[in-house]
Amino acid sequence: MSYDLMLFDPSAAPRDRAEFLRWYRAQVQWSEPHDYRDPATTCAPLAAVYFDLLHEFPNLHAIDSDGLDEGNLKIAEYSFGYAIVYIAFRWPVADAAYSTVSALAEKHGVGFFDVTADYYPLIWFPPAAQDAP
C-alpha cells in the first residue's frame, strides 16, 4: 500500500464534503478516454504543480528503466486526469510528501486531498475558490 495524495482543479470539484467524496470516487474509476500517465492530459495549474514536484519526487514512469534507482524512496507514481493529479508515494516519505504537496497546492491555487488519511481526510480548497460565488 502507498501513501496517496490528490491535487484537483477547484473549479471542477464540489465543495460539499459528501459530494466531493462521490466526485473523488468517480475520478479514480479512471474512465476518462486518455493515457493516465500523460501530464499533458491535466489542466495547466495542476501540470505546474507536477513539474514543481518532479524536483523532489521523480515520476516512476518518466524514468528510463536503465536509470531507475529502486532504492530511491522519493520516486512517486503519478496519474493524470482532466481535473486531478493522483500521486502514490512510498510511506517513508509521507511527511515530506504531505508538506511539499500541500505547499505547492497553495502556491498554485489548486485543491488538495489527503486520500490516505484514516479518519477524516482533509479536503482543502484555495481561499479564492472557497470565496467565489
N, C-alpha and C positions, 0 to 999 in steps of 0.2 A: 504494500500500500504506500502511496505517496502523500506528500503534503501539498494540497491543491488550493490555488487561489484563482480568482477570475476577475478580469477587468471588463468593464462594459461601457457602452455608449449610453450616457444618462438620458439622452432623448429617446432611446428605444425601449428602456426598461420601465415597468410600472413602479410607482412609488409605494404603493400599498404592499406591506410585507407578504401577505398571503398570495397576492397576485404576482409579486416579484418571484417568489419561490416556484410558482407554477410556470412562469416565463422561463426561469432558470432551467427547470426540468425539461422544458421543450427545447431549449438551446442545446442541451447535452444529449439530445437524441441524435445529433449530428446528421440531420436530414436535409441540410441546405445542399444544393447541387454544385459543389465545388470541392477542391482538394483542401482539406482542413490543415494541411501543413504549409500552405502558401500564405505568407504575411500580406501579400497584395490583396487578399480577399477582404481584409478588415478595413474599417474607416481610418482616416488619416490620424486622428488623435490617438487611437489605440496602436496604430503602427508606430507612432512616435515613441510611445512608452516601450513597445517591444524593442526598438532599436537602442533605446537607452539601457534596457535590461541586459542586452547582449554583452555589455561591457563586464558585467559581474556574473551573469548566468547564461553561458553559451547554449545555443539551441542544439539539442541532441541530433536533430535531423538535418542540421546545416553543417555538421562537422564531417569531413571526409573520414571514412572508416579507418584509413591509414593513420590519421592524426588523432583518433579518438583515444582519450585517456580515461578509461573506465573508472579509474580511481578518483577522478575529479568530481568531488561531491557537488560542485556548483552547476554541473550540467543539468539543464532542465528540458522538459518536453513541452512544447507549445502547440496549441491547437487554435486555429483562427476561424471565427465565424464572421458574418457581416457586422455584428454588433458586439462581439465578445472576443477576448483572448483568454483562453483557459491554460493555466500553467501548472504542471506537475513537477514538484521539487522533491529532492531527497530529504528525509526527515532531519538529518544532522544540520541542515542549513535553514530549517524552518523559521527561526527567529530572524535571521538576516533576510530571508526572502520576504517575510511579512513586512519588516520595516522598509525595505527597499521598494517593494511593490506599492505599499500604501503611500509612501512619499512621492513616488512617480505618478500615481493616480492623482494626487493633489496637484502636483506640478502641471500636469497636462489636462486637468479638468475632466477626468473620466471617473466612472464609478468603480468601486472595489468591493468584492465579495469574498469573505473568508469561508470557502467551501468546506474545509475540513474541520471547522470548529465543532466541538462536541455538543454544546448545549444550545446556544442562541447565536447562530453565526451573524457576524457583523455584515450589514449591507450599508455601504457608505456612498452617498451621492455628493458631488461637489456642491458647495454652497449656492453658486449661481443656478444650478439645476434645481435645487430644492426651492429656491425663491421664485422661479419662473412660473407664470400662470399656467 
